[in-house]
Amino acid sequence: MNLSGYLDNAATACPKAPGVAEAVASCLASNCGNPGRGAHRAAIEAARIREQVRTAAARRLGGDPERTLFGPGATYWINAVLASRLGDGGTVAVSALEHNAVMRPLRRLQQTRGVEIVVVEGADGTGVPGADEFADAVRSSGARLAVATHASNVTGAVLPVERIAQAIAPVPLLVDGAQTAGAIPFDLASSGVAAFACSAHKGLLAPPGLGLLLLAPGFDIDPPVLGGTGSRSDSEQMPDHLPDRLEPGTPNLPAIAGLGAALAFLEREGADTLGDRLGRLGARLLDGLAGLPGVELVGVDPDAPRTPTVSFRVPGRDLGELARALDRRHGLMLRAGLHCAPAAHRRLGTFPDGTLRASPGPFTEEAAIDRLVDALREELS
């Protein structure tokens, strides 16, 4: 498949980083032991791979390796934190831009445990709430937890999560970093954030089926599931120590090996280099779309921090049909709809039709941005 027109990196990065496919294949072919399950060479090598990648991920995101956890995805870890911290009720403050990975478990907790949800809205057209607005909402409601996406998967707007965490302290902040990990520098140790959940398959350029949770010192959660860990096997209770207490079952070692290759690539490239490239692509995309008659940009402040993700709409046009035309006639792959974030679209005034979203990644060529602008000009003429 020709991926030169792939502009849906907010859903998943494509292609993955160089070396990822090879690392996955090598793991399956020759390093497929089960870490912690035995003292033979295959199990020892599997454990070495897992812990080496854990350390690299912790270094990349500013966490403690023992408190950097692997699981099936960011959604899994967000559910785990919410269920642990709100399982007996209470109030939670959330931004108005949250993904369903946050809102669906919260709505379930609202129905089953009486959790109260306070939505924090920004005053401008981007929908981004500031630290003061979060602090006011937390204090007035008595919230025991706050949740904020690091960046909107609809508009690319970046929330000031470090300032929010400091403003609401000692109330803990859970950050959904699915859109930013690997793409925007983040350091858990200095951020004040209590928990940071992210996917491996987006900005970290690694395989799907893997997510990470980083816990700050002093912030702990209950195990979301229970089972074997390969440690303390004499007890039918979960071990007390991390990471084992929160990582039961056989890990997705091929995906972890792929993440290791992706992290090595990101380290070689450098955060500044990648950040500059994504910034240029985002600016080119904004400039090109802004010059097209009939195209309305959604939730954009060009001067505010943002990822290269851009949403737009074309009044009078079916966005699904337009996305299909861009794919079939021009080889350009965008996403139309609500992007699993109806709360954000309600705040932005684009519910229920949603938007057409273009999201470049680090391997996107500038020519793909220009092709999109030209194709839209043709389709809309």
C-alpha positions as CSV (number, residue, x, y, z in Angstrom):
1,M,0.0,0.0,0.0
2,N,1.2,3.5,-0.9
3,L,1.3,5.4,2.4
4,S,2.5,8.7,1.1
5,G,-1.0,10.2,1.5
6,Y,-1.5,8.8,5.0
7,L,-2.7,11.7,7.2
8,D,-4.4,9.9,10.1
9,N,-1.5,9.6,12.6
10,A,-3.8,10.8,15.4
11,A,-5.5,7.4,15.1
12,T,-2.3,5.5,14.8
13,A,1.2,6.2,13.4
14,C,1.8,4.8,10.0
15,P,4.4,3.7,9.1
16,K,6.1,2.8,12.4
17,A,9.6,3.7,13.2
18,P,12.5,2.0,11.3
19,G,13.5,-1.2,13.0
20,V,10.1,-1.9,14.7
21,A,8.9,-4.6,12.4
22,E,12.3,-6.3,12.5
23,A,12.3,-6.2,16.3
24,V,8.8,-7.7,16.5
25,A,9.8,-10.5,14.0
26,S,13.0,-11.2,15.8
27,C,11.2,-11.5,19.1
28,L,8.7,-13.9,17.7
29,A,11.4,-16.0,15.9
30,S,14.0,-16.3,18.6
31,N,13.2,-14.4,21.8
32,C,9.7,-15.5,22.6
33,G,10.2,-16.8,26.2
34,N,7.9,-15.7,29.0
35,P,9.6,-13.2,31.3
36,G,9.7,-14.3,34.9
37,R,8.3,-17.7,34.1
38,G,11.4,-19.9,34.5
39,A,15.1,-19.6,34.9
40,H,16.0,-21.0,31.4
41,R,17.7,-18.9,28.8
42,A,14.5,-18.0,26.8
43,A,12.7,-16.7,29.9
44,I,15.8,-14.7,31.1
45,E,16.2,-13.1,27.6
46,A,12.5,-12.2,27.5
47,A,12.9,-10.5,31.0
48,R,16.0,-8.7,29.8
49,I,14.1,-7.3,26.8
50,R,11.1,-6.2,28.9
51,E,13.2,-4.5,31.6
52,Q,15.5,-2.8,29.1
53,V,12.5,-1.3,27.2
54,R,10.9,-0.4,30.5
55,T,13.9,1.6,31.5
56,A,14.1,3.3,28.1
57,A,10.4,4.3,28.3
58,A,10.8,5.6,31.8
59,R,13.8,7.7,30.7
60,R,11.9,9.1,27.7
61,L,8.9,10.1,29.8
62,G,10.6,11.1,33.1
63,G,9.3,8.2,35.2
64,D,10.7,5.7,37.7
65,P,11.2,2.3,35.9
66,E,9.6,0.4,38.7
67,R,6.5,2.7,38.3
68,T,6.4,2.5,34.5
69,L,3.9,-0.1,33.7
70,F,3.0,-2.1,30.5
71,G,-0.6,-3.0,29.7
72,P,-2.9,-3.6,26.7
73,G,-3.3,0.1,25.9
74,A,-3.9,3.7,27.2
75,T,-7.6,3.0,27.5
76,Y,-6.9,0.0,29.9
77,W,-4.8,2.1,32.2
78,I,-7.2,5.1,32.2
79,N,-10.0,2.7,33.2
80,A,-7.8,1.2,35.9
81,V,-7.0,4.6,37.5
82,L,-10.6,5.8,37.4
83,A,-12.0,2.6,38.8
84,S,-9.4,2.5,41.6
85,R,-9.7,6.2,42.6
86,L,-13.5,6.6,42.1
87,G,-14.8,3.1,42.7
88,D,-16.6,4.2,45.9
89,G,-17.9,7.4,44.4
90,G,-16.8,11.0,44.7
91,T,-16.4,13.9,42.3
92,V,-14.0,14.2,39.3
93,A,-13.1,17.3,37.3
94,V,-12.5,16.7,33.6
95,S,-11.7,18.9,30.6
96,A,-14.4,19.5,28.0
97,L,-12.1,18.0,25.3
98,E,-11.9,14.4,26.6
99,H,-11.9,11.2,24.5
100,N,-14.3,8.4,25.2
101,A,-11.5,6.5,26.8
102,V,-12.1,8.8,29.7
103,M,-15.8,9.7,29.4
104,R,-17.2,6.2,28.9
105,P,-15.7,4.7,32.1
106,L,-16.7,7.9,33.9
107,R,-20.3,7.6,32.7
108,R,-20.3,4.0,33.9
109,L,-19.0,5.0,37.3
110,Q,-21.6,7.8,37.4
111,Q,-24.4,5.2,36.8
112,T,-23.0,2.5,39.1
113,R,-21.2,4.4,41.8
114,G,-22.9,7.8,41.8
115,V,-19.7,9.6,40.7
116,E,-20.2,13.3,40.0
117,I,-18.6,14.7,36.8
118,V,-17.6,18.3,36.7
119,V,-16.7,19.5,33.1
120,V,-14.1,22.3,32.9
121,E,-14.5,24.5,29.8
122,G,-12.1,27.0,28.4
123,A,-13.4,30.5,27.6
124,D,-12.1,30.8,24.0
125,G,-12.9,29.0,20.8
126,T,-10.3,26.2,21.3
127,G,-12.1,24.8,24.3
128,V,-8.9,24.6,26.3
129,P,-9.3,25.2,30.0
130,G,-6.6,26.9,31.9
131,A,-5.0,26.1,35.3
132,D,-7.2,28.7,37.1
133,E,-10.4,27.3,35.6
134,F,-9.4,23.8,36.7
135,A,-8.4,25.0,40.2
136,D,-11.8,26.8,40.6
137,A,-13.7,23.7,39.5
138,V,-11.8,21.4,41.8
139,R,-12.1,23.6,44.9
140,S,-15.8,24.4,44.4
141,S,-16.8,20.8,43.8
142,G,-14.5,19.1,46.2
143,A,-13.2,16.8,43.5
144,R,-10.9,14.0,44.6
145,L,-9.4,13.5,41.1
146,A,-8.9,15.6,37.9
147,V,-8.4,14.3,34.4
148,A,-7.1,16.1,31.4
149,T,-6.0,15.1,27.9
150,H,-2.6,16.4,27.1
151,A,-3.7,17.3,23.6
152,S,-7.1,17.1,21.9
153,N,-7.3,14.4,19.3
154,V,-9.8,16.6,17.5
155,T,-8.1,19.9,17.2
156,G,-4.5,19.3,18.3
157,A,-4.7,21.9,21.1
158,V,-2.3,21.2,23.9
159,L,-3.5,21.6,27.5
160,P,-1.2,23.1,30.2
161,V,-1.2,20.0,32.2
162,E,1.9,20.9,34.3
163,R,0.3,24.2,35.4
164,I,-3.0,22.4,36.0
165,A,-1.4,19.8,38.2
166,Q,0.4,22.5,40.3
167,A,-2.8,24.6,40.6
168,I,-5.0,21.8,41.9
169,A,-2.5,20.2,44.2
170,P,-2.8,18.1,46.4
171,V,-5.7,16.8,44.3
172,P,-4.1,14.3,41.8
173,L,-4.2,14.8,38.0
174,L,-4.5,11.9,35.6
175,V,-3.2,12.9,32.1
176,D,-4.3,11.1,28.9
177,G,-1.1,11.4,26.9
178,A,-2.2,9.2,23.9
179,Q,-1.8,12.2,21.5
180,T,1.5,13.5,22.8
181,A,3.8,10.8,24.1
182,G,6.9,10.7,21.9
183,A,5.8,13.9,20.0
184,I,5.8,16.5,22.8
185,P,8.4,16.4,25.6
186,F,7.0,15.4,28.9
187,D,8.7,14.7,32.2
188,L,6.6,13.1,34.9
189,A,9.1,13.8,37.6
190,S,9.0,17.6,37.2
191,S,5.4,17.9,36.0
192,G,3.4,17.5,39.2
193,V,1.2,15.0,37.4
194,A,0.1,12.0,39.4
195,A,-0.4,9.5,36.5
196,F,0.3,9.6,32.8
197,A,-1.3,7.1,30.5
198,C,-0.3,6.7,26.9
199,S,-0.4,4.5,23.8
200,A,2.7,3.0,22.2
201,H,1.2,3.0,18.7
202,K,0.9,6.8,18.1
203,G,3.7,9.3,18.8
204,L,5.9,6.6,20.2
205,L,5.8,4.9,16.7
206,A,5.5,1.4,18.1
207,P,3.1,-1.5,17.6
208,P,-0.6,-1.5,18.7
209,G,-1.8,-3.5,21.6
210,L,0.5,-1.9,24.1
211,G,0.1,1.1,26.5
212,L,2.0,2.6,29.4
213,L,1.1,4.0,32.7
214,L,3.6,6.1,34.7
215,L,2.8,6.7,38.4
216,A,4.4,9.4,40.4
217,P,5.8,8.5,43.8
218,G,3.0,8.3,46.4
219,F,0.2,7.8,43.9
220,D,-0.9,4.2,43.7
221,I,-3.9,2.3,42.3
222,D,-5.5,-1.1,42.9
223,P,-4.7,-3.9,40.4
224,P,-7.2,-3.8,37.6
225,V,-7.0,-7.5,37.1
226,L,-5.4,-10.3,39.2
227,G,-3.3,-13.3,38.2
228,G,0.1,-14.8,37.8
229,T,3.2,-12.7,37.8
230,G,6.0,-15.2,38.0
231,S,7.0,-13.7,41.4
232,R,5.8,-14.7,44.9
233,S,4.1,-17.7,43.4
234,D,3.8,-19.3,46.9
235,S,1.0,-16.8,47.7
236,E,-2.5,-16.5,46.2
237,Q,-2.4,-12.8,46.9
238,M,-0.9,-10.3,44.4
239,P,2.7,-9.2,45.2
240,D,3.1,-5.9,47.0
241,H,5.9,-4.6,44.8
242,L,5.8,-2.8,41.5
243,P,5.6,-3.4,38.6
244,D,4.5,-7.0,39.4
245,R,1.5,-5.9,41.4
246,L,-0.1,-4.2,38.4
247,E,1.2,-6.5,35.6
248,P,-0.4,-9.9,35.9
249,G,-0.4,-12.3,33.0
250,T,1.9,-12.8,30.0
251,P,3.0,-9.5,28.6
252,N,2.9,-8.6,24.9
253,L,6.6,-9.1,24.5
254,P,6.7,-8.6,20.7
255,A,5.1,-5.2,21.0
256,I,7.4,-4.3,23.9
257,A,10.4,-5.3,21.7
258,G,9.0,-3.1,18.9
259,L,8.6,-0.2,21.4
260,G,12.3,-0.7,22.2
261,A,13.3,-0.2,18.6
262,A,11.0,2.8,18.3
263,L,12.4,4.4,21.4
264,A,15.9,3.9,20.1
265,F,14.9,5.7,16.8
266,L,13.4,8.6,18.7
267,E,16.5,8.9,20.8
268,R,18.7,9.0,17.7
269,E,16.5,11.5,15.9
270,G,16.3,13.8,19.0
271,A,13.2,15.5,20.4
272,D,14.0,18.9,19.0
273,T,14.5,17.6,15.4
274,L,11.2,15.7,15.5
275,G,9.4,18.6,17.2
276,D,10.6,21.0,14.6
277,R,9.5,18.8,11.8
278,L,6.0,18.2,13.2
279,G,5.7,22.0,13.9
280,R,6.6,22.8,10.3
281,L,4.1,20.2,9.0
282,G,1.3,21.6,11.2
283,A,2.0,25.2,10.2
284,R,2.0,24.3,6.5
285,L,-1.3,22.4,6.9
286,L,-2.9,25.3,8.8
287,D,-1.7,27.8,6.2
288,G,-2.9,25.7,3.3
289,L,-6.4,25.0,4.7
290,A,-6.9,28.6,5.9
291,G,-6.5,29.8,2.3
292,L,-9.3,27.5,0.9
293,P,-12.7,29.1,0.3
294,G,-15.5,27.3,2.1
295,V,-13.2,25.5,4.6
296,E,-13.7,26.3,8.3
297,L,-10.9,25.5,10.7
298,V,-12.2,24.2,14.1
299,G,-10.7,25.0,17.5
300,V,-7.5,26.5,16.2
301,D,-5.3,29.1,17.8
302,P,-2.2,29.2,15.6
303,D,-0.2,31.0,18.4
304,A,-1.0,28.4,21.1
305,P,0.9,25.2,21.7
306,R,-0.5,22.4,19.5
307,T,0.2,19.1,17.8
308,P,0.0,19.1,14.0
309,T,-3.5,17.6,14.1
310,V,-6.0,19.9,12.4
311,S,-9.8,19.6,12.1
312,F,-12.0,21.4,9.7
313,R,-15.5,21.3,8.2
314,V,-17.0,22.4,4.9
315,P,-20.6,23.6,5.5
316,G,-23.0,22.0,3.0
317,R,-20.8,19.0,2.3
318,D,-21.0,15.5,3.7
319,L,-17.6,15.0,5.4
320,G,-17.7,11.2,5.1
321,E,-18.3,11.5,1.3
322,L,-15.5,14.1,1.1
323,A,-13.1,11.8,3.0
324,R,-13.9,8.9,0.6
325,A,-13.3,11.1,-2.4
326,L,-9.9,12.2,-1.0
327,D,-9.0,8.6,-0.5
328,R,-10.2,7.1,-3.7
329,R,-9.4,9.8,-6.2
330,H,-6.3,11.4,-4.6
331,G,-4.8,8.7,-2.3
332,L,-5.2,10.9,0.8
333,M,-6.2,9.2,4.0
334,L,-8.0,11.4,6.5
335,R,-10.7,10.7,9.2
336,A,-14.2,12.1,9.2
337,G,-16.6,12.0,12.1
338,L,-16.5,12.5,15.8
339,H,-13.1,10.8,16.4
340,C,-14.4,9.1,19.6
341,A,-14.6,12.5,21.3
342,P,-18.3,13.6,21.3
343,A,-17.7,15.8,24.4
344,A,-15.1,17.8,22.5
345,H,-17.4,18.3,19.5
346,R,-20.2,19.4,21.7
347,R,-17.9,22.0,23.2
348,L,-16.7,23.1,19.8
349,G,-20.1,23.3,18.2
350,T,-19.4,20.5,15.6
351,F,-21.7,17.8,17.1
352,P,-23.2,15.6,15.7
353,D,-21.6,15.8,12.2
354,G,-18.0,16.1,13.5
355,T,-15.1,17.2,11.4
356,L,-12.6,16.1,8.8
357,R,-9.3,15.6,10.5
358,A,-5.8,15.7,9.0
359,S,-3.0,14.5,11.3
360,P,0.6,14.4,9.8
361,G,3.3,12.4,11.5
362,P,7.1,12.4,11.5
363,F,7.3,10.5,8.2
364,T,4.8,12.8,6.4
365,E,6.3,14.7,3.4
366,E,5.5,18.3,2.8
367,A,4.3,17.2,-0.6
368,A,1.4,15.3,1.0
369,I,0.2,18.5,2.7
370,D,0.3,20.3,-0.7
371,R,-1.5,17.4,-2.3
372,L,-4.3,17.7,0.2
373,V,-4.7,21.4,-0.3
374,D,-4.8,21.0,-4.1
375,A,-7.2,18.0,-3.8
376,L,-9.6,19.9,-1.6
377,R,-9.5,22.9,-3.9
378,E,-10.5,20.5,-6.8
379,E,-13.2,18.7,-4.8
380,L,-14.8,21.9,-3.5
381,S,-14.7,23.9,-6.8
